[in-house]
């Protein structure tokens, strides 16, 4: 089969393309269609590991969940992972092809066009509909010649395009009009609908502007999507991480306060979404003084461990973390944060820094790290065994996670977790734990996703500080995706969407109605 396609493009980055793509995927799946997501090029350090060990953007993993299918590298054939302001690691079909400066990447980007079209063609051969997400904005005329993510994809797939603007930022009508004006005639002809996203307040206040913009452009406004409060789905964009941000849970004076170091090149920051859902106060910190009084400090993953460790030292954050550990706060390092908590970091092959380098870690855990060119990417089963401090408990608790790292850390005296990985279920010890159990490091992302694991760790942090244990709520990503889909059904004209797909409303034969 050759799937029908529809494409979501935006007037800018962070206007809601990823979430709206997930919503359409969910609606089409609910209506009985076989559907898959696709984004040819993504730029994000929030990545996910497929069953085959390939890396893709976290947003495409969420969209695959909305479709009820396993994520695959075909859903995101090109992933850029920024390492510095002008250099990124280039991941193609799930595997790293090394790092390169932005100028070099843009000069060579069209070499990847065949990888993009092959991945899209494979998806279209397996499904009835593919929902395509653009990147940034199609109006970036300076990038048009090397575009592999927006209108070139739409033209290749002959896909209708829905253009999204974010009214919460202001200037949405100018953004929509300006974007359309900057498109070439063949590109503009593909834009079949406009969507106004993240509207707060009374819909009637907008009148008659949607009709006016439709009259001026000849493109109908298919919907005004409300700002959906407390949507508990992971956000891929680090720009949404605000210093001092707390979660939607019931935070009180007796709540745990956890300081997460907001590293410049932070990765996989959705690791901390479960903490917010548990009513824990989560502060993203960039200054040493902000760590004072925290019951726990977390150093997250990073795309450039040595550079971000030096950034911490320049700001006195290393001293603040050490002081927090001395006064009894729990300290947890995940992936790059784990590496920082140990001893010396060595990068002889320039895998982390872009040049041979080394740096002393914080020394709160035993062990040292050596960076290698070969990247470890795998899904794992984890088990927290009874132990001191953060691991105290009478029985093991288990969950699932994944690893994405180039460094290999060795020389620990006490491992943190027992993990099982690989097709043959190989078991091995992983991570490190301090003798008193208050400092823990692990390479496993998703450590807090499993409620039993989160309950054990948060409960032990609370116990160490004489506070009541947080109540970890049940969480279902499927339930949140259904809630998202319901909100979009109520605000976007799905009859027009189905007409653009050439399908009967509600499914392939119209039998699966709302």
DOLUM-513607 format. One record per residue (C-alpha): residue number from 1; x, y, z. Coordinates in steps of 0.02 Angstrom, whole numbers, always signed. Example, Ala and Ser with C-alpha at 12.3 -4.5 7.8 and 13.67 -1.06 7.14 Angstrom:
2
@nr 1	xx +615	yy -225	zz +390
@nr 2	xx +684	yy -53	zz +357
***
This chain:
514
@nr 1	xx +0	yy +0	zz +0
@nr 2	xx +50	yy +182	zz -17
@nr 3	xx -12	yy +281	zz +131
@nr 4	xx -105	yy +444	zz +121
@nr 5	xx -10	yy +587	zz +200
@nr 6	xx -47	yy +750	zz +289
@nr 7	xx +86	yy +869	zz +352
@nr 8	xx +92	yy +986	zz +502
@nr 9	xx +206	yy +1136	zz +476
@nr 10	xx +227	yy +1288	zz +588
@nr 11	xx +262	yy +1473	zz +577
@nr 12	xx +409	yy +1447	zz +697
@nr 13	xx +488	yy +1322	zz +815
@nr 14	xx +392	yy +1276	zz +973
@nr 15	xx +219	yy +1322	zz +906
@nr 16	xx +149	yy +1150	zz +949
@nr 17	xx +183	yy +1048	zz +792
@nr 18	xx +239	yy +892	zz +886
@nr 19	xx +88	yy +885	zz +1002
@nr 20	xx -36	yy +920	zz +861
@nr 21	xx +46	yy +783	zz +758
@nr 22	xx +25	yy +664	zz +905
@nr 23	xx -157	yy +717	zz +920
@nr 24	xx -195	yy +681	zz +737
@nr 25	xx -105	yy +514	zz +750
@nr 26	xx -213	yy +468	zz +898
@nr 27	xx -377	yy +522	zz +817
@nr 28	xx -341	yy +425	zz +658
@nr 29	xx -293	yy +272	zz +758
@nr 30	xx -454	yy +287	zz +861
@nr 31	xx -548	yy +290	zz +697
@nr 32	xx -478	yy +123	zz +644
@nr 33	xx -336	yy +174	zz +530
@nr 34	xx -158	yy +108	zz +527
@nr 35	xx -57	yy +267	zz +552
@nr 36	xx +125	yy +315	zz +583
@nr 37	xx +218	yy +478	zz +617
@nr 38	xx +365	yy +548	zz +518
@nr 39	xx +487	yy +690	zz +542
@nr 40	xx +631	yy +688	zz +421
@nr 41	xx +750	yy +798	zz +522
@nr 42	xx +739	yy +836	zz +706
@nr 43	xx +855	yy +938	zz +816
@nr 44	xx +846	yy +885	zz +997
@nr 45	xx +950	yy +812	zz +1138
@nr 46	xx +792	yy +730	zz +1203
@nr 47	xx +806	yy +564	zz +1113
@nr 48	xx +736	yy +389	zz +1130
@nr 49	xx +801	yy +214	zz +1092
@nr 50	xx +706	yy +96	zz +978
@nr 51	xx +701	yy -92	zz +1006
@nr 52	xx +840	yy -109	zz +879
@nr 53	xx +951	yy +13	zz +975
@nr 54	xx +929	yy +161	zz +858
@nr 55	xx +907	yy +341	zz +916
@nr 56	xx +759	yy +449	zz +866
@nr 57	xx +682	yy +608	zz +933
@nr 58	xx +578	yy +588	zz +1090
@nr 59	xx +430	yy +671	zz +1005
@nr 60	xx +423	yy +535	zz +873
@nr 61	xx +422	yy +402	zz +1010
@nr 62	xx +271	yy +491	zz +1087
@nr 63	xx +186	yy +502	zz +918
@nr 64	xx +217	yy +316	zz +889
@nr 65	xx +132	yy +282	zz +1055
@nr 66	xx -14	yy +386	zz +995
@nr 67	xx -23	yy +270	zz +844
@nr 68	xx -12	yy +115	zz +954
@nr 69	xx +147	yy +54	zz +868
@nr 70	xx +330	yy +29	zz +911
@nr 71	xx +445	yy +175	zz +870
@nr 72	xx +565	yy +147	zz +725
@nr 73	xx +710	yy +244	zz +652
@nr 74	xx +609	yy +270	zz +492
@nr 75	xx +500	yy +391	zz +590
@nr 76	xx +649	yy +509	zz +613
@nr 77	xx +790	yy +465	zz +492
@nr 78	xx +896	yy +619	zz +532
@nr 79	xx +924	yy +676	zz +712
@nr 80	xx +1039	yy +821	zz +756
@nr 81	xx +1101	yy +825	zz +936
@nr 82	xx +1179	yy +995	zz +976
@nr 83	xx +1346	yy +987	zz +1064
@nr 84	xx +1391	yy +1173	zz +1052
@nr 85	xx +1320	yy +1330	zz +974
@nr 86	xx +1383	yy +1282	zz +802
@nr 87	xx +1416	yy +1094	zz +810
@nr 88	xx +1301	yy +943	zz +819
@nr 89	xx +1311	yy +755	zz +819
@nr 90	xx +1226	yy +689	zz +663
@nr 91	xx +1122	yy +531	zz +687
@nr 92	xx +1061	yy +448	zz +526
@nr 93	xx +942	yy +300	zz +530
@nr 94	xx +971	yy +286	zz +717
@nr 95	xx +1162	yy +280	zz +712
@nr 96	xx +1288	yy +418	zz +742
@nr 97	xx +1390	yy +477	zz +594
@nr 98	xx +1498	yy +588	zz +703
@nr 99	xx +1497	yy +772	zz +742
@nr 100	xx +1514	yy +915	zz +621
@nr 101	xx +1504	yy +1105	zz +620
@nr 102	xx +1341	yy +1183	zz +562
@nr 103	xx +1421	yy +1254	zz +404
@nr 104	xx +1483	yy +1082	zz +352
@nr 105	xx +1316	yy +999	zz +390
@nr 106	xx +1219	yy +1125	zz +285
@nr 107	xx +1340	yy +1103	zz +141
@nr 108	xx +1314	yy +914	zz +145
@nr 109	xx +1133	yy +903	zz +201
@nr 110	xx +1063	yy +861	zz +30
@nr 111	xx +1168	yy +702	zz +32
@nr 112	xx +1040	yy +639	zz +160
@nr 113	xx +887	yy +671	zz +49
@nr 114	xx +889	yy +491	zz -12
@nr 115	xx +887	yy +428	zz +168
@nr 116	xx +736	yy +538	zz +203
@nr 117	xx +635	yy +482	zz +52
@nr 118	xx +679	yy +298	zz +78
@nr 119	xx +621	yy +305	zz +259
@nr 120	xx +458	yy +392	zz +212
@nr 121	xx +427	yy +268	zz +71
@nr 122	xx +451	yy +121	zz +190
@nr 123	xx +326	yy +194	zz +313
@nr 124	xx +200	yy +228	zz +175
@nr 125	xx +214	yy +47	zz +117
@nr 126	xx +164	yy -16	zz +291
@nr 127	xx +24	yy +102	zz +342
@nr 128	xx -134	yy +184	zz +278
@nr 129	xx -92	yy +360	zz +338
@nr 130	xx +72	yy +446	zz +382
@nr 131	xx +62	yy +609	zz +479
@nr 132	xx +216	yy +711	zz +437
@nr 133	xx +288	yy +845	zz +551
@nr 134	xx +392	yy +988	zz +484
@nr 135	xx +539	yy +1072	zz +571
@nr 136	xx +554	yy +1254	zz +618
@nr 137	xx +468	yy +1356	zz +482
@nr 138	xx +454	yy +1336	zz +293
@nr 139	xx +474	yy +1526	zz +279
@nr 140	xx +660	yy +1520	zz +320
@nr 141	xx +706	yy +1567	zz +142
@nr 142	xx +893	yy +1561	zz +178
@nr 143	xx +875	yy +1374	zz +209
@nr 144	xx +761	yy +1333	zz +62
@nr 145	xx +899	yy +1268	zz -52
@nr 146	xx +949	yy +1135	zz +75
@nr 147	xx +776	yy +1099	zz +146
@nr 148	xx +746	yy +916	zz +186
@nr 149	xx +614	yy +942	zz +321
@nr 150	xx +474	yy +1055	zz +261
@nr 151	xx +408	yy +1096	zz +88
@nr 152	xx +528	yy +982	zz -5
@nr 153	xx +452	yy +837	zz +93
@nr 154	xx +275	yy +898	zz +60
@nr 155	xx +309	yy +915	zz -126
@nr 156	xx +389	yy +742	zz -133
@nr 157	xx +241	yy +662	zz -44
@nr 158	xx +113	yy +775	zz -131
@nr 159	xx +47	yy +803	zz +42
@nr 160	xx -80	yy +932	zz +98
@nr 161	xx -7	yy +1047	zz +231
@nr 162	xx -88	yy +1120	zz +387
@nr 163	xx +3	yy +1276	zz +447
@nr 164	xx +6	yy +1306	zz +635
@nr 165	xx +31	yy +1472	zz +726
@nr 166	xx +46	yy +1501	zz +913
@nr 167	xx -71	yy +1638	zz +974
@nr 168	xx -6	yy +1626	zz +1153
@nr 169	xx +154	yy +1711	zz +1094
@nr 170	xx +59	yy +1850	zz +1004
@nr 171	xx +68	yy +1902	zz +822
@nr 172	xx -11	yy +1743	zz +759
@nr 173	xx -102	yy +1824	zz +613
@nr 174	xx +54	yy +1914	zz +554
@nr 175	xx +150	yy +1750	zz +570
@nr 176	xx +25	yy +1652	zz +467
@nr 177	xx +11	yy +1787	zz +333
@nr 178	xx +199	yy +1815	zz +326
@nr 179	xx +236	yy +1630	zz +310
@nr 180	xx +114	yy +1610	zz +167
@nr 181	xx +184	yy +1763	zz +79
@nr 182	xx +361	yy +1692	zz +83
@nr 183	xx +316	yy +1524	zz +7
@nr 184	xx +341	yy +1486	zz -177
@nr 185	xx +178	yy +1466	zz -277
@nr 186	xx +192	yy +1276	zz -286
@nr 187	xx +225	yy +1269	zz -99
@nr 188	xx +84	yy +1386	zz -53
@nr 189	xx -37	yy +1282	zz -157
@nr 190	xx -8	yy +1136	zz -38
@nr 191	xx -64	yy +1235	zz +116
@nr 192	xx -245	yy +1182	zz +136
@nr 193	xx -284	yy +1241	zz +313
@nr 194	xx -227	yy +1353	zz +454
@nr 195	xx -230	yy +1311	zz +639
@nr 196	xx -222	yy +1438	zz +780
@nr 197	xx -144	yy +1352	zz +930
@nr 198	xx -141	yy +1383	zz +1119
@nr 199	xx -284	yy +1507	zz +1131
@nr 200	xx -334	yy +1561	zz +1306
@nr 201	xx -504	yy +1636	zz +1341
@nr 202	xx -668	yy +1658	zz +1249
@nr 203	xx -666	yy +1600	zz +1068
@nr 204	xx -788	yy +1738	zz +1022
@nr 205	xx -655	yy +1869	zz +1060
@nr 206	xx -562	yy +1818	zz +902
@nr 207	xx -706	yy +1858	zz +786
@nr 208	xx -702	yy +1908	zz +645
@nr 209	xx -514	yy +1885	zz +626
@nr 210	xx -514	yy +1699	zz +574
@nr 211	xx -637	yy +1737	zz +435
@nr 212	xx -537	yy +1889	zz +383
@nr 213	xx -374	yy +1793	zz +370
@nr 214	xx -461	yy +1654	zz +273
@nr 215	xx -531	yy +1783	zz +152
@nr 216	xx -363	yy +1869	zz +131
@nr 217	xx -262	yy +1710	zz +104
@nr 218	xx -390	yy +1596	zz +25
@nr 219	xx -343	yy +1464	zz +155
@nr 220	xx -475	yy +1417	zz +285
@nr 221	xx -443	yy +1419	zz +472
@nr 222	xx -484	yy +1239	zz +519
@nr 223	xx -481	yy +1267	zz +706
@nr 224	xx -434	yy +1369	zz +858
@nr 225	xx -352	yy +1249	zz +981
@nr 226	xx -364	yy +1298	zz +1164
@nr 227	xx -216	yy +1303	zz +1282
@nr 228	xx -230	yy +1131	zz +1363
@nr 229	xx -187	yy +1148	zz +1547
@nr 230	xx -87	yy +1016	zz +1641
@nr 231	xx -62	yy +907	zz +1489
@nr 232	xx +51	yy +771	zz +1559
@nr 233	xx +146	yy +730	zz +1400
@nr 234	xx +332	yy +756	zz +1381
@nr 235	xx +394	yy +912	zz +1293
@nr 236	xx +542	yy +889	zz +1177
@nr 237	xx +600	yy +1070	zz +1174
@nr 238	xx +724	yy +1126	zz +1308
@nr 239	xx +664	yy +1304	zz +1280
@nr 240	xx +513	yy +1259	zz +1386
@nr 241	xx +622	yy +1225	zz +1538
@nr 242	xx +606	yy +1379	zz +1649
@nr 243	xx +713	yy +1411	zz +1801
@nr 244	xx +610	yy +1387	zz +1960
@nr 245	xx +477	yy +1283	zz +1874
@nr 246	xx +368	yy +1174	zz +1986
@nr 247	xx +247	yy +1042	zz +1931
@nr 248	xx +57	yy +1045	zz +1930
@nr 249	xx +44	yy +934	zz +2084
@nr 250	xx -8	yy +997	zz +2256
@nr 251	xx +156	yy +1074	zz +2318
@nr 252	xx +155	yy +1121	zz +2503
@nr 253	xx +277	yy +1179	zz +2636
@nr 254	xx +308	yy +997	zz +2680
@nr 255	xx +339	yy +944	zz +2500
@nr 256	xx +507	yy +880	zz +2447
@nr 257	xx +611	yy +1009	zz +2355
@nr 258	xx +723	yy +940	zz +2219
@nr 259	xx +849	yy +1050	zz +2130
@nr 260	xx +889	yy +994	zz +1952
@nr 261	xx +1045	yy +1076	zz +1879
@nr 262	xx +991	yy +1159	zz +1718
@nr 263	xx +1144	yy +1116	zz +1613
@nr 264	xx +1172	yy +1216	zz +1452
@nr 265	xx +1168	yy +1056	zz +1347
@nr 266	xx +1040	yy +962	zz +1452
@nr 267	xx +971	yy +803	zz +1373
@nr 268	xx +824	yy +688	zz +1409
@nr 269	xx +751	yy +813	zz +1532
@nr 270	xx +584	yy +721	zz +1526
@nr 271	xx +667	yy +607	zz +1655
@nr 272	xx +597	yy +729	zz +1785
@nr 273	xx +415	yy +739	zz +1729
@nr 274	xx +365	yy +599	zz +1851
@nr 275	xx +434	yy +702	zz +1997
@nr 276	xx +318	yy +847	zz +1956
@nr 277	xx +168	yy +731	zz +1941
@nr 278	xx +206	yy +669	zz +2118
@nr 279	xx +184	yy +844	zz +2190
@nr 280	xx +370	yy +867	zz +2218
@nr 281	xx +436	yy +1043	zz +2198
@nr 282	xx +560	yy +1036	zz +2054
@nr 283	xx +673	yy +1187	zz +2032
@nr 284	xx +783	yy +1201	zz +1878
@nr 285	xx +936	yy +1290	zz +1948
@nr 286	xx +1081	yy +1383	zz +1870
@nr 287	xx +1153	yy +1469	zz +2025
@nr 288	xx +1239	yy +1394	zz +2178
@nr 289	xx +1124	yy +1486	zz +2299
@nr 290	xx +972	yy +1401	zz +2223
@nr 291	xx +1030	yy +1232	zz +2289
@nr 292	xx +1025	yy +1289	zz +2471
@nr 293	xx +887	yy +1201	zz +2567
@nr 294	xx +853	yy +1070	zz +2431
@nr 295	xx +816	yy +896	zz +2498
@nr 296	xx +893	yy +819	zz +2342
@nr 297	xx +999	yy +876	zz +2196
@nr 298	xx +995	yy +794	zz +2025
@nr 299	xx +1127	yy +818	zz +1891
@nr 300	xx +1043	yy +767	zz +1728
@nr 301	xx +1106	yy +700	zz +1564
@nr 302	xx +1201	yy +812	zz +1444
@nr 303	xx +1263	yy +803	zz +1265
@nr 304	xx +1434	yy +874	zz +1318
@nr 305	xx +1483	yy +812	zz +1490
@nr 306	xx +1655	yy +893	zz +1509
@nr 307	xx +1597	yy +1063	zz +1444
@nr 308	xx +1446	yy +1064	zz +1560
@nr 309	xx +1550	yy +1007	zz +1708
@nr 310	xx +1665	yy +1156	zz +1679
@nr 311	xx +1513	yy +1268	zz +1668
@nr 312	xx +1458	yy +1203	zz +1838
@nr 313	xx +1629	yy +1239	zz +1911
@nr 314	xx +1632	yy +1415	zz +1840
@nr 315	xx +1467	yy +1452	zz +1928
@nr 316	xx +1514	yy +1369	zz +2092
@nr 317	xx +1382	yy +1236	zz +2068
@nr 318	xx +1507	yy +1096	zz +2097
@nr 319	xx +1545	yy +1166	zz +2270
@nr 320	xx +1359	yy +1187	zz +2305
@nr 321	xx +1321	yy +1006	zz +2258
@nr 322	xx +1464	yy +945	zz +2367
@nr 323	xx +1401	yy +1052	zz +2512
@nr 324	xx +1225	yy +984	zz +2489
@nr 325	xx +1291	yy +806	zz +2502
@nr 326	xx +1389	yy +853	zz +2659
@nr 327	xx +1233	yy +918	zz +2745
@nr 328	xx +1137	yy +759	zz +2705
@nr 329	xx +1044	yy +799	zz +2545
@nr 330	xx +1023	yy +658	zz +2421
@nr 331	xx +1122	yy +678	zz +2260
@nr 332	xx +1076	yy +584	zz +2101
@nr 333	xx +1169	yy +588	zz +1936
@nr 334	xx +1093	yy +521	zz +1775
@nr 335	xx +1202	yy +479	zz +1625
@nr 336	xx +1317	yy +631	zz +1604
@nr 337	xx +1271	yy +682	zz +1781
@nr 338	xx +1330	yy +511	zz +1841
@nr 339	xx +1495	yy +537	zz +1752
@nr 340	xx +1516	yy +707	zz +1837
@nr 341	xx +1487	yy +632	zz +2011
@nr 342	xx +1632	yy +511	zz +1990
@nr 343	xx +1819	yy +543	zz +1976
@nr 344	xx +1919	yy +588	zz +1822
@nr 345	xx +1839	yy +602	zz +1649
@nr 346	xx +1954	yy +559	zz +1502
@nr 347	xx +1912	yy +597	zz +1320
@nr 348	xx +2066	yy +538	zz +1222
@nr 349	xx +1970	yy +510	zz +1060
@nr 350	xx +1877	yy +678	zz +1062
@nr 351	xx +1709	yy +588	zz +1074
@nr 352	xx +1635	yy +708	zz +1203
@nr 353	xx +1729	yy +872	zz +1181
@nr 354	xx +1772	yy +877	zz +997
@nr 355	xx +1958	yy +872	zz +1043
@nr 356	xx +2061	yy +765	zz +1164
@nr 357	xx +2021	yy +824	zz +1339
@nr 358	xx +2005	yy +776	zz +1522
@nr 359	xx +1930	yy +847	zz +1682
@nr 360	xx +1913	yy +800	zz +1865
@nr 361	xx +1738	yy +753	zz +1921
@nr 362	xx +1657	yy +795	zz +2088
@nr 363	xx +1722	yy +637	zz +2173
@nr 364	xx +1561	yy +599	zz +2267
@nr 365	xx +1562	yy +424	zz +2192
@nr 366	xx +1705	yy +305	zz +2157
@nr 367	xx +1750	yy +266	zz +1978
@nr 368	xx +1814	yy +355	zz +1823
@nr 369	xx +1748	yy +380	zz +1647
@nr 370	xx +1831	yy +355	zz +1478
@nr 371	xx +1737	yy +418	zz +1324
@nr 372	xx +1735	yy +307	zz +1171
@nr 373	xx +1681	yy +333	zz +991
@nr 374	xx +1557	yy +190	zz +995
@nr 375	xx +1392	yy +243	zz +1073
@nr 376	xx +1292	yy +129	zz +1188
@nr 377	xx +1106	yy +134	zz +1146
@nr 378	xx +991	yy +2	zz +1221
@nr 379	xx +831	yy -25	zz +1316
@nr 380	xx +846	yy -109	zz +1485
@nr 381	xx +747	yy -183	zz +1627
@nr 382	xx +801	yy -114	zz +1796
@nr 383	xx +786	yy -177	zz +1974
@nr 384	xx +824	yy -78	zz +2131
@nr 385	xx +884	yy -200	zz +2262
@nr 386	xx +871	yy -165	zz +2449
@nr 387	xx +1016	yy -61	zz +2511
@nr 388	xx +1060	yy +90	zz +2619
@nr 389	xx +997	yy +268	zz +2598
@nr 390	xx +903	yy +295	zz +2435
@nr 391	xx +883	yy +108	zz +2408
@nr 392	xx +820	yy +60	zz +2581
@nr 393	xx +674	yy -61	zz +2573
@nr 394	xx +626	yy -239	zz +2607
@nr 395	xx +603	yy -301	zz +2429
@nr 396	xx +666	yy -264	zz +2253
@nr 397	xx +567	yy -144	zz +2142
@nr 398	xx +581	yy -144	zz +1953
@nr 399	xx +549	yy -38	zz +1800
@nr 400	xx +609	yy -3	zz +1624
@nr 401	xx +726	yy +125	zz +1548
@nr 402	xx +855	yy +153	zz +1413
@nr 403	xx +1038	yy +201	zz +1395
@nr 404	xx +1117	yy +327	zz +1275
@nr 405	xx +1300	yy +365	zz +1310
@nr 406	xx +1475	yy +360	zz +1240
@nr 407	xx +1568	yy +357	zz +1406
@nr 408	xx +1604	yy +197	zz +1502
@nr 409	xx +1622	yy +216	zz +1690
@nr 410	xx +1712	yy +87	zz +1797
@nr 411	xx +1792	yy +65	zz +1967
@nr 412	xx +1637	yy +70	zz +2077
@nr 413	xx +1632	yy -13	zz +2246
@nr 414	xx +1441	yy -28	zz +2261
@nr 415	xx +1325	yy -37	zz +2107
@nr 416	xx +1161	yy +60	zz +2107
@nr 417	xx +1046	yy -56	zz +2011
@nr 418	xx +1035	yy -226	zz +1929
@nr 419	xx +987	yy -216	zz +1746
@nr 420	xx +940	yy -341	zz +1613
@nr 421	xx +974	yy -303	zz +1431
@nr 422	xx +995	yy -385	zz +1264
@nr 423	xx +895	yy -520	zz +1175
@nr 424	xx +964	yy -654	zz +1290
@nr 425	xx +918	yy -563	zz +1451
@nr 426	xx +1097	yy -535	zz +1509
@nr 427	xx +1101	yy -471	zz +1688
@nr 428	xx +1234	yy -352	zz +1753
@nr 429	xx +1263	yy -228	zz +1892
@nr 430	xx +1255	yy -45	zz +1841
@nr 431	xx +1286	yy +127	zz +1915
@nr 432	xx +1361	yy +170	zz +2083
@nr 433	xx +1304	yy +204	zz +2261
@nr 434	xx +1399	yy +293	zz +2400
@nr 435	xx +1432	yy +195	zz +2562
@nr 436	xx +1293	yy +288	zz +2654
@nr 437	xx +1174	yy +268	zz +2506
@nr 438	xx +1138	yy +454	zz +2489
@nr 439	xx +1230	yy +478	zz +2323
@nr 440	xx +1173	yy +375	zz +2173
@nr 441	xx +1229	yy +373	zz +1992
@nr 442	xx +1160	yy +278	zz +1844
@nr 443	xx +1164	yy +280	zz +1654
@nr 444	xx +980	yy +233	zz +1646
@nr 445	xx +859	yy +363	zz +1579
@nr 446	xx +678	yy +337	zz +1630
@nr 447	xx +732	yy +287	zz +1806
@nr 448	xx +582	yy +375	zz +1884
@nr 449	xx +450	yy +319	zz +1758
@nr 450	xx +399	yy +162	zz +1853
@nr 451	xx +289	yy +209	zz +2003
@nr 452	xx +368	yy +76	zz +2118
@nr 453	xx +543	yy +142	zz +2084
@nr 454	xx +489	yy +323	zz +2105
@nr 455	xx +395	yy +281	zz +2265
@nr 456	xx +549	yy +195	zz +2338
@nr 457	xx +670	yy +336	zz +2298
@nr 458	xx +556	yy +482	zz +2345
@nr 459	xx +500	yy +393	zz +2503
@nr 460	xx +680	yy +368	zz +2557
@nr 461	xx +726	yy +550	zz +2521
@nr 462	xx +577	yy +604	zz +2626
@nr 463	xx +626	yy +484	zz +2766
@nr 464	xx +803	yy +551	zz +2770
@nr 465	xx +732	yy +727	zz +2800
@nr 466	xx +589	yy +681	zz +2916
@nr 467	xx +455	yy +727	zz +2790
@nr 468	xx +298	yy +632	zz +2736
@nr 469	xx +319	yy +522	zz +2585
@nr 470	xx +247	yy +595	zz +2423
@nr 471	xx +98	yy +506	zz +2348
@nr 472	xx +150	yy +445	zz +2176
@nr 473	xx -5	yy +449	zz +2065
@nr 474	xx -52	yy +320	zz +1936
@nr 475	xx -7	yy +386	zz +1765
@nr 476	xx -60	yy +327	zz +1594
@nr 477	xx +15	yy +404	zz +1439
@nr 478	xx -128	yy +326	zz +1341
@nr 479	xx -255	yy +418	zz +1447
@nr 480	xx -166	yy +584	zz +1416
@nr 481	xx -157	yy +549	zz +1230
@nr 482	xx -344	yy +514	zz +1229
@nr 483	xx -375	yy +677	zz +1322
@nr 484	xx -270	yy +770	zz +1194
@nr 485	xx -361	yy +687	zz +1049
@nr 486	xx -530	yy +734	zz +1124
@nr 487	xx -480	yy +917	zz +1139
@nr 488	xx -421	yy +922	zz +959
@nr 489	xx -576	yy +834	zz +892
@nr 490	xx -682	yy +968	zz +974
@nr 491	xx -586	yy +1112	zz +896
@nr 492	xx -521	yy +1059	zz +725
@nr 493	xx -635	yy +1021	zz +578
@nr 494	xx -595	yy +838	zz +556
@nr 495	xx -715	yy +825	zz +409
@nr 496	xx -596	yy +936	zz +311
@nr 497	xx -446	yy +835	zz +370
@nr 498	xx -525	yy +674	zz +309
@nr 499	xx -572	yy +757	zz +144
@nr 500	xx -390	yy +810	zz +122
@nr 501	xx -338	yy +630	zz +152
@nr 502	xx -467	yy +569	zz +27
@nr 503	xx -550	yy +462	zz +160
@nr 504	xx -726	yy +449	zz +228
@nr 505	xx -752	yy +539	zz +394
@nr 506	xx -707	yy +423	zz +538
@nr 507	xx -602	yy +295	zz +446
@nr 508	xx -567	yy +203	zz +285
@nr 509	xx -750	yy +161	zz +255
@nr 510	xx -832	yy +283	zz +374
@nr 511	xx -882	yy +144	zz +494
@nr 512	xx -782	yy +206	zz +645
@nr 513	xx -876	yy +361	zz +695
@nr 514	xx -840	yy +482	zz +837
***
